[in-house]
Amino acid sequence: MITVSENAKQKAINLMREDNKPEGSFIRVGVEGGGCSGLSYKLEFDNQMKDGDQVFEDKGIKIVVDKKSFLYLVGTELDYSGGLNGKGFVFNNPNASRTCGCGESFAV
């Protein structure tokens, strides 16, 4: 399962409204090769399901992830940080053995 913090929920709702995302839009998360630690997180708003997608809902927010990425993201909490060290969505991933300083890439 992939979960969403209250901060991430509120920010996602606000961003989808601001961007006039269509009804039924969701957060698509994933993993791709790259970054200074080997794997990078992907996050975008989407409204089209793909074959093999895994669907989760937490706090009324739908999260969709492809099957391959799910293996790296199982148990992850999506959070949002608005602090002085940078604003943005944060992946609290229990599977990551190391992360880079910016938090955008990881290794398992």
N, C-alpha and C positions, 0 to 999 in steps of 0.2 A: 504494500500500500504506500502511496505517496500522500502526505498530508499538507495542510496549509495553515500557517499561523494567522491569528486575527489581523495582524498588521498587513500581511500579504493579501488576505482576503479584501480588506478595505481598499488597498492600493490597486488591486486588479479590477475591482468594481469601478473605481474612479477612472482608471485609464481606459477601460472599455467604453464607458460613457463618453469621455472626452474625445475618443477616436471614432465615435459613432459605429462601434462594432455591431453587426447584426444580432438579432435575437438567437440564442443558442450557441453563441461563441464560447470558447473555452480556452484554457491555457494548455499549450502543447509544450512539453519539456522533452529534452533528449540529451544525448551524449554523442560527441564526435571526436575523432582523433585530432590532436593538436594542443596548443598551449604549452607553457613551460613545464608542466608536470605530466604531459602525455595525453590527457583527455580533457575536453572542454565541455561545459554545459551549454545547452541551447534552450531558449525560452522565447515563445512568441504566442500571439493570440491567433486562433484559427477557428474555422467553423465547418471544416470538411474532414470527415473521418477517413482513415486509410485502412487497407487490409492489415490485420495483425495488431491494430491499436489496442492498448489496454486502457480502460476507462476507470477513473476513480472520482469520487465526489466527497469533499470534505468542507464543512461549514457552508454548504450551498454553492461551492465553486467546483466546476468540473475540470479535472486534470486528465490529459490524454498523453500517453507515452507509447512509442513503438516498442515492440517486443524485445529487440536487442538492447535498447537503452534501459529498459526496465531492470535488466539483470544488474546494472550498475547503480540504479536509483532506488531499489527496493528499500523501504524504511526511511526514505528521505523526507525531511520537512522543508517546504518552501517558505521562506520568511522574507520580510522586507525591512531593510535598514535605512533610516533617514539620518544617520549620524554624521558627525564631522569628518569621519574617515571615508566618506563616500556614500552616496545614495544608490539604492538598487535592490533587486531581488537577490536573495542569498540562499544557496542550497546547503542545508545542514544534513550532510550525507554520512551516515555511520559506516559506509563501506569504503570511504576514502582513507587510504593509509597515509597519504600526505597531500597537502594542497599548496598552491603557490601563494605568494604574498597578497595578491589581489583577490584571491578566492574564486577566480573564473576557471581554473583548471585544477585537475586532481589526478591521483594515481591510486590504483587498488593493489 
